Amino acid sequence: MTKILVNDYPIEVDKMTSKQMEHNSSAKRLVQLEFKVKHEDYHDITTLLYKNDFDITIPEENLQFQATIQNYTTSFTNLYEKGSVGDFYLELIEKS
């Protein structure tokens, strides 16, 4: 499991892919994340994601950059029920 920081908020990631890609005629970092969100963390995570302006730190790869959401899905739209867990998929693309 990998830990990343999104605006200094730690997220334990089950699967992560990080690559350079061509986007609008410039090279940018794209990070694809899969992680679980528990009922207890749902409000914090969704509030964080609504900001869509992120400082990303990936200590394992010694990476730090600013990003926005390119793609985002979740298996759950309501994790307010105690004990529920949702699968989140998040793609972050580096800002220019």
DSSP file (Angstrom, degrees, kcal/mol; ACC not computed):
  #  RESIDUE AA STRUCTURE BP1 BP2  ACC     N-H-->O    O-->H-N    N-H-->O    O-->H-N    TCO  KAPPA ALPHA  PHI   PSI    X-CA   Y-CA   Z-CA
    1    1 A M              0   0    0      0, 0.0     2,-0.4     0, 0.0    13,-0.2   0.000 360.0 360.0 360.0 138.0    0.0    0.0    0.0
    2    2 A T  E     -A   13   0A   0     11,-2.2    11,-3.9    57,-0.0     2,-0.5  -0.835 360.0-145.3-108.3 142.9    1.3    3.5   -0.9
    3    3 A K  E     +A   12   0A   0     -2,-0.4    57,-0.5     9,-0.2     2,-0.3  -0.928  19.9 177.3-108.4 131.6    0.6    6.7    1.0
    4    4 A I  E     -A   11   0A   0      7,-2.3     7,-2.7    -2,-0.5     2,-0.5  -0.867  23.1-131.6-122.7 162.9    0.2   10.0   -0.9
    5    5 A L  E     -AB  10  57A   0     52,-2.8    52,-2.3    -2,-0.3     2,-0.6  -0.971  14.7-171.5-116.5 127.6   -0.5   13.4    0.4
    6    6 A V  E >  S-AB   9  56A   0      3,-2.4     3,-1.8    -2,-0.5    50,-0.2  -0.957  86.2 -21.8-117.0 109.2   -3.2   15.5   -1.2
    7    7 A N  T 3  S-     0   0    0     48,-2.8    -1,-0.2    -2,-0.6    49,-0.1   0.906 127.8 -55.0  51.3  43.8   -3.1   19.1    0.3
    8    8 A D  T 3  S+     0   0    0     47,-0.5    -1,-0.3     1,-0.2    48,-0.1   0.491 111.4 127.2  68.6   6.4   -1.3   17.4    3.2
    9    9 A Y  E <   -A    6   0A   0     -3,-1.8    -3,-2.4    36,-0.0     2,-0.3  -0.847  59.8-130.7 -92.3 119.8   -4.2   15.0    3.7
   10   10 A P  E     -A    5   0A   0      0, 0.0     2,-0.4     0, 0.0    -5,-0.2  -0.519  24.8-173.4 -76.1 133.8   -2.8   11.4    3.8
   11   11 A I  E     -A    4   0A   0     -7,-2.7    -7,-2.3    -2,-0.3     2,-0.7  -0.994  19.7-140.6-127.2 126.0   -4.5    8.8    1.6
   12   12 A E  E     -A    3   0A   0     -2,-0.4    24,-0.4    -9,-0.2     2,-0.4  -0.776  25.4-156.3 -84.1 117.0   -3.6    5.1    1.7
   13   13 A V  E     -A    2   0A   0    -11,-3.9   -11,-2.2    -2,-0.7    22,-0.2  -0.823  19.8-164.6-104.6 131.0   -3.7    4.0   -2.0
   14   14 A D  S    S+     0   0    0     20,-2.1     2,-0.3    -2,-0.4    21,-0.2   0.853  82.8  12.6 -77.3 -37.2   -4.3    0.4   -3.0
   15   15 A K  E     +C   34   0A   0     19,-1.7    19,-2.3   -13,-0.1     2,-0.4  -0.997  68.0 179.6-144.9 136.4   -3.1    0.9   -6.6
   16   16 A M  E     -C   33   0A   0     -2,-0.3     2,-0.4    17,-0.2    17,-0.2  -0.999   8.6-173.5-141.2 136.8   -1.2    3.8   -8.2
   17   17 A T  E     -C   32   0A   0     15,-2.2    15,-3.1    -2,-0.4     2,-0.4  -0.998   8.4-175.4-125.6 132.1    0.1    4.5  -11.7
   18   18 A S  E     +C   31   0A   0     -2,-0.4     2,-0.3    13,-0.2    13,-0.2  -0.994  15.2 152.6-130.2 127.7    2.2    7.5  -12.4
   19   19 A K  E     -C   30   0A   0     11,-2.4    11,-3.1    -2,-0.4     2,-0.3  -0.991  42.9-112.7-152.1 157.4    3.4    8.5  -15.9
   20   20 A Q  E     +C   29   0A   0     -2,-0.3     2,-0.3     9,-0.2     9,-0.2  -0.730  42.4 174.5 -86.0 140.2    4.4   11.4  -18.1
   21   21 A M  E     -C   28   0A   0      7,-2.8     7,-3.1    -2,-0.3     2,-0.5  -0.973  36.1-106.4-145.0 160.6    2.0   12.1  -20.9
   22   22 A E  E     +C   27   0A   0     -2,-0.3     2,-0.4     5,-0.2     5,-0.2  -0.771  42.2 169.5 -87.3 126.3    1.4   14.6  -23.7
   23   23 A H  E >   -C   26   0A   0      3,-3.1     3,-0.9    -2,-0.5    -2,-0.0  -0.948  67.2 -16.5-143.6 118.1   -1.5   16.9  -22.9
   24   24 A N  T 3  S-     0   0    0     -2,-0.4     3,-0.1     1,-0.2    -1,-0.1   0.917 128.4 -51.2  51.9  48.2   -2.3   20.1  -24.9
   25   25 A S  T 3  S+     0   0    0      1,-0.2     2,-0.3     0, 0.0    -1,-0.2   0.671 122.9  89.2  66.5  21.4    1.2   20.1  -26.5
   26   26 A S  E <  S-C   23   0A   0     -3,-0.9    -3,-3.1    -5,-0.0     2,-0.4  -0.993  79.8-107.7-143.8 154.3    3.1   19.8  -23.2
   27   27 A A  E     +C   22   0A   0     -2,-0.3     2,-0.3    -5,-0.2    -5,-0.2  -0.661  43.8 171.6 -82.1 129.1    4.4   17.0  -21.0
   28   28 A K  E     -C   21   0A   0     -7,-3.1    -7,-2.8    -2,-0.4     2,-0.4  -0.964  34.3-111.1-136.9 153.3    2.4   16.5  -17.8
   29   29 A R  E     -C   20   0A   0     -2,-0.3    65,-2.6    -9,-0.2     2,-0.4  -0.690  28.1-164.1 -83.0 134.0    2.4   13.9  -15.0
   30   30 A L  E     -CD  19  93A   0    -11,-3.1   -11,-2.4    -2,-0.4     2,-0.5  -0.988   3.2-168.7-118.5 128.0   -0.8   11.8  -14.8
   31   31 A V  E     -CD  18  92A   0     61,-2.7    61,-2.8    -2,-0.4     2,-0.5  -0.976   4.1-163.0-120.9 126.0   -1.4    9.9  -11.6
   32   32 A Q  E     -CD  17  91A   0    -15,-3.1   -15,-2.2    -2,-0.5     2,-0.4  -0.933  14.2-172.1-109.7 127.5   -4.1    7.2  -11.4
   33   33 A L  E     -CD  16  90A   0     57,-3.1    57,-2.5    -2,-0.5     2,-0.4  -0.940  17.0-170.8-125.3 139.7   -5.2    6.2   -7.9
   34   34 A E  E     +CD  15  89A   0    -19,-2.3   -20,-2.1    -2,-0.4   -19,-1.7  -0.999  26.9 149.9-125.0 128.1   -7.5    3.5   -6.5
   35   35 A F  E     - D   0  88A   0     53,-2.1    53,-3.2    -2,-0.4     2,-0.3  -0.984  41.2-113.0-154.4 160.6   -8.3    3.6   -2.8
   36   36 A K  E     - D   0  87A   0    -24,-0.4     2,-0.5    -2,-0.3    51,-0.2  -0.755  21.5-158.2 -98.1 142.8  -11.0    2.7   -0.3
   37   37 A V  E     - D   0  86A   0     49,-2.6    49,-2.7    -2,-0.3     2,-0.2  -0.987   9.9-150.4-123.7 123.5  -12.9    5.3    1.6
   38   38 A K  E >>  - D   0  85A   0     -2,-0.5     3,-1.4    47,-0.2     4,-1.2  -0.496  30.7-106.1 -87.2 159.0  -14.6    4.4    4.9
   39   39 A H  G >4 S+     0   0    0     45,-1.9     3,-0.6     1,-0.3     4,-0.5   0.866 120.4  57.0 -47.3 -43.2  -17.8    5.9    6.3
   40   40 A E  G 34 S+     0   0    0      1,-0.2    -1,-0.3    44,-0.2     4,-0.2   0.759 114.3  37.3 -65.6 -25.8  -15.7    7.8    8.8
   41   41 A D  G <> S+     0   0    0     -3,-1.4     4,-2.6     1,-0.1     5,-0.2   0.476  88.5  97.0-104.5  -5.5  -13.5    9.5    6.1
   42   42 A Y  H <X S+     0   0    0     -4,-1.2     4,-2.7    -3,-0.6     5,-0.3   0.903  84.6  46.5 -55.6 -50.5  -16.2   10.1    3.5
   43   43 A H  H  > S+     0   0    0     -4,-0.5     4,-2.3     1,-0.2     5,-0.2   0.922 114.2  48.0 -61.3 -45.4  -16.9   13.7    4.4
   44   44 A D  H  > S+     0   0    0     -4,-0.2     4,-2.0     2,-0.2    -1,-0.2   0.917 114.4  46.0 -62.2 -44.3  -13.2   14.7    4.6
   45   45 A I  H  X S+     0   0    0     -4,-2.6     4,-2.6     2,-0.2    -2,-0.2   0.941 114.8  45.1 -66.3 -48.3  -12.3   13.0    1.3
   46   46 A T  H  X S+     0   0    0     -4,-2.7     4,-1.9    -5,-0.2    -1,-0.2   0.892 112.7  51.1 -67.4 -37.3  -15.3   14.5   -0.7
   47   47 A T  H  X S+     0   0    0     -4,-2.3     4,-0.6    -5,-0.3    -1,-0.2   0.913 111.9  48.8 -62.0 -41.7  -14.8   17.9    0.8
   48   48 A L  H >X S+     0   0    0     -4,-2.0     3,-1.1    -5,-0.2     4,-0.5   0.927 110.8  49.4 -62.0 -46.7  -11.1   17.7   -0.2
   49   49 A L  H >< S+     0   0    0     -4,-2.6     3,-0.8     1,-0.3    -1,-0.2   0.807 100.0  64.9 -67.6 -30.1  -11.9   16.5   -3.8
   50   50 A Y  H 3< S+     0   0    0     -4,-1.9    -1,-0.3     1,-0.2    -2,-0.2   0.749  91.2  66.4 -64.1 -22.0  -14.4   19.3   -4.4
   51   51 A K  H << S-     0   0    0     -3,-1.1    -1,-0.2    -4,-0.6    -2,-0.2   0.871  79.6-168.2 -66.2 -36.3  -11.6   21.8   -4.1
   52   52 A N    <<  +     0   0    0     -3,-0.8     2,-0.3    -4,-0.5    17,-0.1   0.781  56.2  99.4  50.7  34.1  -10.0   20.5   -7.3
   53   53 A D        +     0   0    0     15,-0.1     2,-0.4     2,-0.0    15,-0.2  -0.826  57.5 178.5-146.7 101.5   -6.8   22.4   -6.7
   54   54 A F  E     - E   0  67A   0     13,-2.6    13,-2.2    -2,-0.3     2,-0.6  -0.846  37.4-152.4-123.8 144.0   -4.2   20.1   -5.2
   55   55 A D  E     - E   0  66A   0     -2,-0.4   -48,-2.8    11,-0.2   -47,-0.5  -0.968  33.2-159.1-100.6 115.6   -0.7   20.0   -3.9
   56   56 A I  E     -BE   6  65A   0      9,-3.4     9,-1.9    -2,-0.6     2,-0.4  -0.838  14.4-176.8-104.4 132.8    0.3   16.3   -4.5
   57   57 A T  E     -BE   5  64A   0    -52,-2.3   -52,-2.8    -2,-0.4     7,-0.2  -0.993   7.1-178.4-128.2 124.7    3.2   14.6   -2.7
   58   58 A I  E >>> - E   0  63A   0      5,-2.6     5,-1.9    -2,-0.4     3,-1.3  -0.830   3.3-176.0-120.1  89.7    4.2   11.0   -3.4
   59   59 A P  G >45S+     0   0    0      0, 0.0     3,-1.0     0, 0.0    -1,-0.1   0.846  79.1  62.1 -56.6 -37.8    7.0   10.3   -1.0
   60   60 A E  G 345S+     0   0    0    -57,-0.5   -56,-0.1     1,-0.3    -2,-0.0   0.805 116.3  31.3 -59.4 -31.6    7.7    6.8   -2.5
   61   61 A E  G <45S-     0   0    0     -3,-1.3    -1,-0.3     2,-0.1     3,-0.1   0.313 107.6-121.2-108.4   5.9    8.5    8.4   -5.9
   62   62 A N  T <<5 +     0   0    0     -3,-1.0     2,-0.4    -4,-0.6    -2,-0.1   0.905  64.0 147.0  53.2  45.2   10.0   11.6   -4.5
   63   63 A L  E   < +E   58   0A   0     -5,-1.9    -5,-2.6     2,-0.0     2,-0.3  -0.871  25.4 171.2-114.5 144.6    7.4   13.6   -6.5
   64   64 A Q  E     +E   57   0A   0     -2,-0.4     2,-0.3    -7,-0.2    -7,-0.2  -0.932  18.6 136.8-150.1 127.5    5.7   16.8   -5.7
   65   65 A F  E     -E   56   0A   0     -9,-1.9    -9,-3.4    -2,-0.3     2,-0.4  -0.975  49.5-101.2-161.0 166.9    3.5   18.8   -8.1
   66   66 A Q  E     +E   55   0A   0     -2,-0.3    29,-2.7   -11,-0.2     2,-0.3  -0.796  47.1 171.1 -97.7 142.9    0.2   20.7   -8.4
   67   67 A A  E     -EF  54  94A   0    -13,-2.2   -13,-2.6    -2,-0.4     2,-0.3  -0.928  26.3-151.1-147.7 166.1   -2.7   19.0  -10.0
   68   68 A T  E     - F   0  93A   0     25,-2.1    25,-2.7    -2,-0.3     2,-0.4  -0.879  42.2 -86.0-131.4 167.3   -6.4   19.0  -10.9
   69   69 A I  E     + F   0  92A   0     -2,-0.3    23,-0.2    23,-0.2     3,-0.1  -0.600  37.4 172.8 -78.0 130.3   -8.9   16.1  -11.3
   70   70 A Q  E    S+     0   0A   0     21,-3.1     2,-0.3     1,-0.4    22,-0.2   0.731  74.1   0.7 -99.8 -35.6   -9.0   14.6  -14.8
   71   71 A N  E     + F   0  91A   0     20,-1.3    20,-3.2     2,-0.0    -1,-0.4  -0.989  63.3 178.2-154.1 146.8  -11.4   11.7  -13.9
   72   72 A Y  E     + F   0  90A   0     -2,-0.3     2,-0.3    18,-0.2    18,-0.2  -0.947   5.4 165.5-155.8 127.9  -13.1   10.5  -10.8
   73   73 A T  E     - F   0  89A   0     16,-2.5    16,-2.8    -2,-0.3     2,-0.3  -0.968  10.3-168.0-139.4 158.6  -15.5    7.7  -10.0
   74   74 A T  E     - F   0  88A   0     -2,-0.3    14,-0.2    14,-0.2    -2,-0.0  -0.992  26.8-138.4-144.2 150.9  -16.8    6.0   -6.9
   75   75 A S  S    S+     0   0    0     12,-2.0     2,-0.4    -2,-0.3    13,-0.1   0.593  93.9  47.8 -80.5 -11.3  -18.7    2.8   -6.3
   76   76 A F        -     0   0    0     11,-0.3     3,-0.2     1,-0.1    -1,-0.1  -0.984  51.6-173.9-132.7 137.4  -20.8    4.6   -3.7
   77   77 A T  S    S+     0   0    0     -2,-0.4     2,-0.4     1,-0.2    -1,-0.1   0.564  86.4  40.2-102.4 -12.7  -22.6    7.9   -3.8
   78   78 A N        +     0   0    0      1,-0.1     3,-0.4     3,-0.0    -1,-0.2  -0.848  52.4 163.0-140.0 101.5  -23.6    7.8   -0.1
   79   79 A L        +     0   0    0     -2,-0.4   -37,-0.2     1,-0.2     5,-0.2   0.058  48.9 107.3-102.1  24.5  -21.1    6.5    2.5
   80   80 A Y        +     0   0    0    -38,-0.1     2,-0.4     2,-0.1    -1,-0.2   0.647  51.9  99.7 -77.1 -13.2  -23.0    8.1    5.4
   81   81 A E  S >  S-     0   0    0     -3,-0.4     3,-2.0     1,-0.1   -42,-0.1  -0.623  88.2-107.1 -75.9 125.6  -24.2    4.6    6.5
   82   82 A K  T 3  S+     0   0    0     -2,-0.4     3,-0.1     1,-0.3    -1,-0.1  -0.226 101.6  18.9 -55.2 133.7  -22.0    3.4    9.4
   83   83 A G  T 3  S+     0   0    0      1,-0.3    -1,-0.3    -4,-0.1     2,-0.1   0.312  91.2 134.5  89.5  -7.8  -19.7    0.6    8.3
   84   84 A S    <   -     0   0    0     -3,-2.0   -45,-1.9    -5,-0.2     2,-0.4  -0.448  34.2-167.5 -78.6 150.6  -19.9    1.3    4.6
   85   85 A V  E     -D   38   0A   0    -47,-0.2     2,-0.3    -2,-0.1   -47,-0.2  -1.000   2.3-160.7-137.6 134.8  -16.8    1.4    2.4
   86   86 A G  E     -D   37   0A   0    -49,-2.7   -49,-2.6    -2,-0.4     2,-0.5  -0.877  18.0-127.1-118.1 151.3  -16.5    2.7   -1.2
   87   87 A D  E     -D   36   0A   0     -2,-0.3   -12,-2.0   -51,-0.2     2,-0.4  -0.847  28.7-163.8 -93.1 125.2  -14.0    2.2   -3.9
   88   88 A F  E     -DF  35  74A   0    -53,-3.2   -53,-2.1    -2,-0.5     2,-0.4  -0.894  10.5-167.2-111.8 140.9  -12.7    5.4   -5.4
   89   89 A Y  E     +DF  34  73A   0    -16,-2.8   -16,-2.5    -2,-0.4     2,-0.4  -0.999  14.8 178.3-124.2 128.9  -10.8    5.9   -8.6
   90   90 A L  E     -DF  33  72A   0    -57,-2.5   -57,-3.1    -2,-0.4     2,-0.5  -0.994  17.3-164.4-138.7 129.0   -9.1    9.2   -9.2
   91   91 A E  E     -DF  32  71A   0    -20,-3.2   -21,-3.1    -2,-0.4   -20,-1.3  -0.967  12.2-169.6-111.7 124.6   -7.0   10.6  -12.0
   92   92 A L  E     -DF  31  69A   0    -61,-2.8   -61,-2.7    -2,-0.5     2,-0.4  -0.943   3.1-161.2-113.9 133.0   -4.9   13.7  -11.3
   93   93 A I  E     -DF  30  68A   0    -25,-2.7   -25,-2.1    -2,-0.4   -63,-0.2  -0.937  26.3-107.9-117.5 138.9   -3.2   15.6  -14.0
   94   94 A E  E     - F   0  67A   0    -65,-2.6   -27,-0.3    -2,-0.4     2,-0.1  -0.313  33.9-121.1 -62.1 137.8   -0.4   18.1  -13.4
   95   95 A K              0   0    0    -29,-2.7   -29,-0.2     1,-0.1   -66,-0.1  -0.405 360.0 360.0 -74.4 157.3   -1.2   21.7  -13.8
   96   96 A S              0   0    0     -2,-0.1    -1,-0.1   -68,-0.1    -2,-0.1   0.472 360.0 360.0 -71.1 360.0    0.7   23.8  -16.3
